Amino acid sequence: MRKRTEGKQADALFANGHHYKEIGMKLAELRLARGWPMATLASMTDVHIGKIRNMDAGKVISLETLSSTLRVFDLDPSRFMREHSGTIEPLIPDSVNIAKLNQKSAMKIGKCRAEIDRISSKITEFGASTGLPPQPLTEYEVPEALGPTYVATSKVQILAAFGQRVRICRVLRDYTQHELSVRSDVPINSIYVLEVGLRNPSIETVYRLAKGLQCPVAFLIPGIHDDPNYLQKLDFIAYTAETQRKIRALEEIKYTFDCLIAVSKLASM
């Protein structure tokens, strides 16, 4: 099993709350320079004043609190956050041309999906003709407002955008959720709820995941530096990569069909 060096580096950075104190001090200086009391910053960020008070005191800071505060101060996370040490690999190879993604791609995908629906229907009909009970199908829910997660301002959007970026990086690195859990020293059940935007992680957890994913910490933090078009293209490529890895399931269906054809031929002899 891979050694959890990523988690150990995060432990060193956040030992005794050092990095939280560093972040809190910088943000407090910015707030005081503008003459804002804590209540003003709390109102502008829509973050509870207790969390602002804890941030000033150098206590644990959540992703939502930091992202909202940096946006109010018009600060680019990539210029504010201390990056982790080690090599940061590009998310996609230089050979991938993300500029070629366009409306035609969506049309082609739609046709493929319709063909899969047709095949699924035929398999169900074939099963019914043999007297077999129908297999229950899993209904997958597609997010209704995927676009807004590329520009995150509200708490819900911030958490959704963060989870989306974790999933994009994980898929492009070809990691399972279990592999990411080992690499980042973050519990696997937390990986799942973070990816679907149901948990507000601490900044320490953000650092652990960034190290495990070999991506910049700032990339995972929604802010003014975001390029919605680039994020959308990365998302497209990540889903394409997931689709490619599931081709094996189609190959298994083809093999089953070949077996059915062979058995049918024997039965007709």
Beta strands, then each sheet from edge to edge (+ up, - down):
end
